[in-house]
Amino acid sequence: MNKLTALLVKLIKEDIKKKGLVDTGKMLSSVEVRLNNLSGSIVLDVLIEDYFKYLDSRYNILDDVTSTREWNEALEDEVAKLIEKTLG
């Protein structure tokens, strides 16, 4: 897991906890993010228990997480690295 994926996992888990959405902890332990650099772009696959989509649609977890300053700064750093790598 790289820095960007680890941060996204952390932020998702924190937001779920902050919103009081923890019941058994199964959803929290299932949070996984995979990073794929495809053709000069960044693709993040977020894998979580299937019922997350219902909670996310009601509580805007991913929207809130990806709107944070911490996330946006980390994403900008990753994009800068990708550009440097691509341009040599």
Biotite code that builds the C-alpha atoms (Angstrom):
import biotite.structure as struc

atoms = struc.array([
    struc.Atom([0.000, 0.000, 0.000], chain_id="A", res_id=1, res_name="MET", atom_name="CA", element="C"),
    struc.Atom([1.464, 3.340, -0.943], chain_id="A", res_id=2, res_name="ASN", atom_name="CA", element="C"),
    struc.Atom([1.080, 6.649, 0.875], chain_id="A", res_id=3, res_name="LYS", atom_name="CA", element="C"),
    struc.Atom([-1.956, 7.771, -1.142], chain_id="A", res_id=4, res_name="LEU", atom_name="CA", element="C"),
    struc.Atom([-3.941, 4.555, -0.730], chain_id="A", res_id=5, res_name="THR", atom_name="CA", element="C"),
    struc.Atom([-3.053, 4.340, 2.982], chain_id="A", res_id=6, res_name="ALA", atom_name="CA", element="C"),
    struc.Atom([-4.294, 7.897, 3.477], chain_id="A", res_id=7, res_name="LEU", atom_name="CA", element="C"),
    struc.Atom([-7.569, 7.225, 1.682], chain_id="A", res_id=8, res_name="LEU", atom_name="CA", element="C"),
    struc.Atom([-8.189, 4.112, 3.803], chain_id="A", res_id=9, res_name="VAL", atom_name="CA", element="C"),
    struc.Atom([-7.448, 6.124, 6.957], chain_id="A", res_id=10, res_name="LYS", atom_name="CA", element="C"),
    struc.Atom([-9.734, 8.998, 5.966], chain_id="A", res_id=11, res_name="LEU", atom_name="CA", element="C"),
    struc.Atom([-12.611, 6.691, 5.022], chain_id="A", res_id=12, res_name="ILE", atom_name="CA", element="C"),
    struc.Atom([-12.351, 4.825, 8.332], chain_id="A", res_id=13, res_name="LYS", atom_name="CA", element="C"),
    struc.Atom([-12.172, 8.079, 10.301], chain_id="A", res_id=14, res_name="GLU", atom_name="CA", element="C"),
    struc.Atom([-15.244, 9.470, 8.541], chain_id="A", res_id=15, res_name="ASP", atom_name="CA", element="C"),
    struc.Atom([-17.238, 6.290, 9.140], chain_id="A", res_id=16, res_name="ILE", atom_name="CA", element="C"),
    struc.Atom([-16.350, 6.443, 12.841], chain_id="A", res_id=17, res_name="LYS", atom_name="CA", element="C"),
    struc.Atom([-17.009, 10.198, 13.097], chain_id="A", res_id=18, res_name="LYS", atom_name="CA", element="C"),
    struc.Atom([-20.491, 9.719, 11.639], chain_id="A", res_id=19, res_name="LYS", atom_name="CA", element="C"),
    struc.Atom([-21.260, 6.921, 14.102], chain_id="A", res_id=20, res_name="GLY", atom_name="CA", element="C"),
    struc.Atom([-21.730, 4.279, 11.409], chain_id="A", res_id=21, res_name="LEU", atom_name="CA", element="C"),
    struc.Atom([-19.781, 1.474, 13.116], chain_id="A", res_id=22, res_name="VAL", atom_name="CA", element="C"),
    struc.Atom([-21.831, -1.519, 14.186], chain_id="A", res_id=23, res_name="ASP", atom_name="CA", element="C"),
    struc.Atom([-19.841, -4.748, 14.113], chain_id="A", res_id=24, res_name="THR", atom_name="CA", element="C"),
    struc.Atom([-16.660, -3.280, 12.613], chain_id="A", res_id=25, res_name="GLY", atom_name="CA", element="C"),
    struc.Atom([-16.915, -5.563, 9.582], chain_id="A", res_id=26, res_name="LYS", atom_name="CA", element="C"),
    struc.Atom([-17.151, -2.639, 7.164], chain_id="A", res_id=27, res_name="MET", atom_name="CA", element="C"),
    struc.Atom([-14.164, -0.885, 8.758], chain_id="A", res_id=28, res_name="LEU", atom_name="CA", element="C"),
    struc.Atom([-11.974, -3.957, 8.484], chain_id="A", res_id=29, res_name="SER", atom_name="CA", element="C"),
    struc.Atom([-12.979, -4.449, 4.847], chain_id="A", res_id=30, res_name="SER", atom_name="CA", element="C"),
    struc.Atom([-11.810, -1.028, 3.587], chain_id="A", res_id=31, res_name="VAL", atom_name="CA", element="C"),
    struc.Atom([-9.172, -1.486, 0.880], chain_id="A", res_id=32, res_name="GLU", atom_name="CA", element="C"),
    struc.Atom([-7.887, 0.874, -1.797], chain_id="A", res_id=33, res_name="VAL", atom_name="CA", element="C"),
    struc.Atom([-5.853, -0.146, -4.837], chain_id="A", res_id=34, res_name="ARG", atom_name="CA", element="C"),
    struc.Atom([-3.860, 2.287, -6.929], chain_id="A", res_id=35, res_name="LEU", atom_name="CA", element="C"),
    struc.Atom([-3.365, 1.686, -10.632], chain_id="A", res_id=36, res_name="ASN", atom_name="CA", element="C"),
    struc.Atom([-1.327, 4.018, -12.809], chain_id="A", res_id=37, res_name="ASN", atom_name="CA", element="C"),
    struc.Atom([-2.792, 3.444, -16.247], chain_id="A", res_id=38, res_name="LEU", atom_name="CA", element="C"),
    struc.Atom([-1.581, 5.355, -19.289], chain_id="A", res_id=39, res_name="SER", atom_name="CA", element="C"),
    struc.Atom([-0.503, 8.376, -17.312], chain_id="A", res_id=40, res_name="GLY", atom_name="CA", element="C"),
    struc.Atom([-3.581, 8.536, -15.116], chain_id="A", res_id=41, res_name="SER", atom_name="CA", element="C"),
    struc.Atom([-4.322, 7.582, -11.527], chain_id="A", res_id=42, res_name="ILE", atom_name="CA", element="C"),
    struc.Atom([-7.108, 5.101, -10.909], chain_id="A", res_id=43, res_name="VAL", atom_name="CA", element="C"),
    struc.Atom([-8.162, 4.302, -7.360], chain_id="A", res_id=44, res_name="LEU", atom_name="CA", element="C"),
    struc.Atom([-10.315, 1.265, -6.733], chain_id="A", res_id=45, res_name="ASP", atom_name="CA", element="C"),
    struc.Atom([-12.118, 1.468, -3.385], chain_id="A", res_id=46, res_name="VAL", atom_name="CA", element="C"),
    struc.Atom([-13.218, -1.942, -2.132], chain_id="A", res_id=47, res_name="LEU", atom_name="CA", element="C"),
    struc.Atom([-15.567, -2.077, 0.862], chain_id="A", res_id=48, res_name="ILE", atom_name="CA", element="C"),
    struc.Atom([-18.428, -4.272, 2.052], chain_id="A", res_id=49, res_name="GLU", atom_name="CA", element="C"),
    struc.Atom([-21.309, -4.054, -0.412], chain_id="A", res_id=50, res_name="ASP", atom_name="CA", element="C"),
    struc.Atom([-23.643, -2.221, 1.985], chain_id="A", res_id=51, res_name="TYR", atom_name="CA", element="C"),
    struc.Atom([-21.205, 0.729, 2.045], chain_id="A", res_id=52, res_name="PHE", atom_name="CA", element="C"),
    struc.Atom([-22.840, 2.070, -1.113], chain_id="A", res_id=53, res_name="LYS", atom_name="CA", element="C"),
    struc.Atom([-26.098, 2.577, 0.779], chain_id="A", res_id=54, res_name="TYR", atom_name="CA", element="C"),
    struc.Atom([-24.387, 4.342, 3.665], chain_id="A", res_id=55, res_name="LEU", atom_name="CA", element="C"),
    struc.Atom([-22.325, 6.439, 1.273], chain_id="A", res_id=56, res_name="ASP", atom_name="CA", element="C"),
    struc.Atom([-25.404, 7.544, -0.652], chain_id="A", res_id=57, res_name="SER", atom_name="CA", element="C"),
    struc.Atom([-26.984, 8.710, 2.603], chain_id="A", res_id=58, res_name="ARG", atom_name="CA", element="C"),
    struc.Atom([-23.952, 10.093, 4.471], chain_id="A", res_id=59, res_name="TYR", atom_name="CA", element="C"),
    struc.Atom([-21.686, 11.236, 1.580], chain_id="A", res_id=60, res_name="ASN", atom_name="CA", element="C"),
    struc.Atom([-18.621, 9.518, 3.018], chain_id="A", res_id=61, res_name="ILE", atom_name="CA", element="C"),
    struc.Atom([-16.508, 9.521, -0.150], chain_id="A", res_id=62, res_name="LEU", atom_name="CA", element="C"),
    struc.Atom([-17.529, 13.065, -1.094], chain_id="A", res_id=63, res_name="ASP", atom_name="CA", element="C"),
    struc.Atom([-16.602, 14.338, 2.354], chain_id="A", res_id=64, res_name="ASP", atom_name="CA", element="C"),
    struc.Atom([-13.282, 12.472, 2.417], chain_id="A", res_id=65, res_name="VAL", atom_name="CA", element="C"),
    struc.Atom([-12.218, 13.586, -1.046], chain_id="A", res_id=66, res_name="THR", atom_name="CA", element="C"),
    struc.Atom([-13.115, 17.182, -0.214], chain_id="A", res_id=67, res_name="SER", atom_name="CA", element="C"),
    struc.Atom([-10.621, 17.403, 2.649], chain_id="A", res_id=68, res_name="THR", atom_name="CA", element="C"),
    struc.Atom([-7.489, 19.483, 2.362], chain_id="A", res_id=69, res_name="ARG", atom_name="CA", element="C"),
    struc.Atom([-5.376, 16.526, 3.508], chain_id="A", res_id=70, res_name="GLU", atom_name="CA", element="C"),
    struc.Atom([-6.663, 14.349, 0.652], chain_id="A", res_id=71, res_name="TRP", atom_name="CA", element="C"),
    struc.Atom([-6.308, 17.038, -2.005], chain_id="A", res_id=72, res_name="ASN", atom_name="CA", element="C"),
    struc.Atom([-2.709, 17.827, -1.012], chain_id="A", res_id=73, res_name="GLU", atom_name="CA", element="C"),
    struc.Atom([-1.773, 14.131, -1.088], chain_id="A", res_id=74, res_name="ALA", atom_name="CA", element="C"),
    struc.Atom([-3.443, 13.702, -4.482], chain_id="A", res_id=75, res_name="LEU", atom_name="CA", element="C"),
    struc.Atom([-1.607, 16.735, -5.868], chain_id="A", res_id=76, res_name="GLU", atom_name="CA", element="C"),
    struc.Atom([1.704, 15.233, -4.692], chain_id="A", res_id=77, res_name="ASP", atom_name="CA", element="C"),
    struc.Atom([0.886, 11.920, -6.386], chain_id="A", res_id=78, res_name="GLU", atom_name="CA", element="C"),
    struc.Atom([-0.033, 13.669, -9.644], chain_id="A", res_id=79, res_name="VAL", atom_name="CA", element="C"),
    struc.Atom([3.213, 15.652, -9.527], chain_id="A", res_id=80, res_name="ALA", atom_name="CA", element="C"),
    struc.Atom([5.187, 12.394, -9.112], chain_id="A", res_id=81, res_name="LYS", atom_name="CA", element="C"),
    struc.Atom([3.322, 10.851, -12.022], chain_id="A", res_id=82, res_name="LEU", atom_name="CA", element="C"),
    struc.Atom([4.098, 13.857, -14.231], chain_id="A", res_id=83, res_name="ILE", atom_name="CA", element="C"),
    struc.Atom([7.796, 13.760, -13.274], chain_id="A", res_id=84, res_name="GLU", atom_name="CA", element="C"),
    struc.Atom([7.929, 10.033, -13.992], chain_id="A", res_id=85, res_name="LYS", atom_name="CA", element="C"),
    struc.Atom([6.161, 10.454, -17.340], chain_id="A", res_id=86, res_name="THR", atom_name="CA", element="C"),
    struc.Atom([8.300, 13.358, -18.492], chain_id="A", res_id=87, res_name="LEU", atom_name="CA", element="C"),
    struc.Atom([11.520, 11.854, -17.186], chain_id="A", res_id=88, res_name="GLY", atom_name="CA", element="C"),
])
